[in-house]
Amino acid sequence: MAMAVYTTVMEEITGYTGLSPAAFFTILALMVMVYTTVCGMFVAPEDFNKPPVVMANNLSSNILNMNNSTAKPLQLGEVTEHQLKAYDGSDPNKPILIAIKGQIYDVSASRMFYGPGGAYAMFAGREASRALALLSFKPQDINGNLEGLDASELDILQDWEDKFMDKYVKVGHLAS
């Protein structure tokens, strides 16, 4: 009886997929491994072993908050583009900040994306509105100049801004 079920299942696999049972189960095992690996790359930020939260009364005096990991970073207020560059992820004791449409967001929770070596590291410590609107990684596009952008590009930028507002804490704004 068990052998008949086994034979039937093997024939059905070959009939539906056109693969030998060995090839089918090998591909299935590889798919499970890839799925597990990819899912492991997208863990919620609160599940990471996060570095200490950086608290700042102003940009010149940073204090590490080692006791309360749930504390929100203090608002930085108005920051110049030059001051923002210090928050590019190169100093592990400082948060990683990105500005979109003049609003500054703490993206430290996504250090693997925005920190050194991350896919979006070139945006860290910068005003990235134009590059996000154009979906560009060109260094000359990483700025806040929105002149010449069409309606669809501005819509793309708005989508990015909405995502940042939902996911990250706004900590200040750029000085005009």
N, C-alpha and C positions, 0 to 999 in steps of 0.2 A: 504494500500500500504506500509506504513512505517513498519508495523508489519510483513509483508511478507518479506521485505528486512532484518529486524532484525533476523527473524527465519532462513532465508537462510544463513546469515553470521554465525550464531551460529552453524548451521549444518555443514557448510564448515570447521569451526575451528575444530570441533570434528572429522570430516572426515580426514582432513590433518594431524592433530597433535595427535589424539587419546586421547586428554585431554578434560576435561569439559571446557566450556568457562570461568568459574570462575578460574580454575587452570591456563589456558592459560594466562589470563590477569594479574593474580598474578605474574606468572613467568616473563611476559613481563615487569611489573612494577619493579620487582627486578633487571632485567637486565639493565633497564634504570638507576636505582639508582647506581648499581655497575659501569656501564660505566661512569657516571658523577663523581663518587668518584675517580676512577682510573685516568680519564683525569685530574682531579684537582690536582693530585699528580705530574704531569709532565708538569708544567708550565715553559715557557721559563725563563731563569735566569734573563733577564732584566725586567720581570714582578714582581719579588719579591721586597719586601721592603728591599733592601740590606743594610747591615751595611756600615759604612764609609769605603772608600778605604784607605788602609794603604800604605803610601809612605815610602821608605827607601833609604837613601844614603848609609848606611852600616847597618849591623845587630845590632849594638849597639845603633843606634839613629833612632827610628821610629817616624814619624810625621803623625798625622791624617789629612786627607784632607777633611774637612767638607764642603767646599764651592763648589767644583767641583766634582760631583759624577761620571762624565764620564772620569776623568783623569785615565790614565793607571799607574799601579804601576811602580816605577823606577826599573831598572835592578839591581839585587843584586850582580851580578858577581859571583865570585867563593865563594862557601860556603862549610864548612866541614859537615860531617854527624852529628857531635855533635851539630853544630849550627842549622842545619835543624830541629832537634828535638823540638826546641822552637816554631816551626810553625805547631803544631799538632792540632790546633783548641781549645785548652784549654783556651787561652787568646782571648776573643772576639775582642780585639783591634789589633790583628795581623792576617795577612792572613793565610790561610791553604795552605801548600805547600806539593807537592809530587814529588819525583824524579823518572824518568824512564830513564834507560840507561844513567844515569848521568846528564840528563837535568831536571831542576826544573820547575814545573808548578804551577801557582797559581790557586787552585781549590776552592777558596772561594765562587764562584758563586754557587757551589753545596754543600753548608754547610750542608744541610740536609742529604747528603750521606757521606761526609768526615768529618764532625764535630763530636763532642762528641755525642755518642749514635747513630750515623749513621751506615748504613750497612758496609761501607768501612772505618770507622774511624781508624782501626788499621793500615792503610796505610799512614795516615796523619803524616807529619813530618818525613817521612822515604823514603828510596830508596826501591821501591816496584817491581822492574823488575822481579825478580825470581818468586815471588808470583803471579804476573799477568800472566807470561808465563805458569806457572803450574796450573793456576786457583785455587790457594790455599789460604786458610785463616790461615794456620799454622804459628805461630810466627817464627819458625826457617826458613821459606821460605821468610820472608819479608826482603830482602836484594838485593844487586846488583850483586850477584854472578851468572854468566850465564854459568859456567862450567857444562858440562854434559847434557845440554839441547839439545834435538834433533831438527830436522828441523821444525817439526810441532809446537813444543813449541815456537821456535823462531818466527814462523809465527804468532802465537797467540800474542806474545809480540809486534810484529810489528803492528798488528791491534790495540792493545791498544795504542801504541805510536801515531799512526795516528789519533786516536780519540782524544787523549789529545792535539795534535798539532792543530787540527781543532777547538776544543772547548775552550781551556784555553790558557792564556798568559804564554809564557816561560819567567821566571824572572831571571834565572841564571843557573849555573851548579855546580856539586859537584867537590870539589878538589880531585885530584887523590891521 
